[in-house]
């Protein structure tokens, strides 16, 4: 199972699990659309996944990383390989 942490725009967090086959759909559901990997803002060994159209859709800023809009999904690099 793959563990995903979701940092939500309302300040809450959620932890979910999925299989490798469900990974893309689960990440898309978590961020509300097509996914984009943002580099340079996550802890080592993790990827930050955001909504690719978040700025265009004018999503709310994320309180955990205010330069990013919308929900953020954190997933270990090894789980994306």
C-alpha positions in Angstrom: 0.0 0.0 0.0 1.0 3.6 -0.7 0.6 6.2 2.0 -0.4 9.7 1.0 -0.7 12.7 3.3 -3.1 15.5 2.1 -2.5 19.0 3.4 -5.8 20.8 2.9 -6.6 24.5 2.3 -8.8 24.5 5.4 -5.8 23.7 7.5 -6.8 20.1 8.1 -4.8 17.0 7.1 -5.8 13.6 5.9 -3.9 10.3 5.5 -5.0 7.9 2.9 -3.7 4.7 1.4 -4.0 3.3 -2.1 -2.6 0.6 -4.3 -0.1 1.3 -7.1 -2.9 0.8 -9.6 -5.1 3.4 -7.9 -2.3 5.9 -7.3 -3.0 8.4 -10.2 -6.7 8.5 -9.6 -6.2 8.9 -5.8 -3.8 11.8 -6.3 -6.1 13.5 -8.8 -9.0 13.2 -6.4 -6.8 14.5 -3.5 -5.9 17.7 -5.4 -9.1 18.1 -7.4 -7.8 17.7 -11.0 -4.7 17.0 -13.1 -1.6 16.6 -11.0 1.7 18.5 -11.1 4.8 17.8 -9.1 6.3 20.8 -7.4 10.0 20.6 -6.6 12.0 22.4 -4.0 9.3 22.8 -1.4 8.9 19.3 0.2 10.9 17.5 2.8 13.7 15.3 1.4 12.4 11.9 0.0 8.9 13.4 -0.6 7.1 14.8 -3.6 4.6 17.6 -3.4 1.7 17.0 -5.8 -0.7 19.9 -6.6 -3.5 20.7 -9.0 -1.9 21.6 -12.3 -4.6 24.3 -12.9 -4.7 25.6 -9.4 -3.6 29.1 -10.1 -5.9 29.4 -13.2 -8.8 28.1 -11.1 -7.9 30.6 -8.3 -7.8 27.9 -5.7 -7.3 29.0 -2.1 -3.7 29.4 -0.8 -2.5 26.4 1.2 -1.7 27.4 4.8 1.1 24.9 5.0 2.9 26.3 2.0 1.3 29.7 1.2 3.0 30.0 -2.2 1.0 27.0 -3.3 -2.7 27.0 -4.0 -5.1 24.1 -3.4 -4.6 20.9 -1.6 -1.2 19.3 -1.5 -0.6 15.6 -1.6 2.7 14.4 -0.1 4.0 11.1 -1.3 7.4 9.4 -0.9 9.6 9.5 -3.9 10.0 5.7 -3.9 6.2 5.3 -4.1 6.1 7.2 -7.4 8.8 5.0 -9.1 
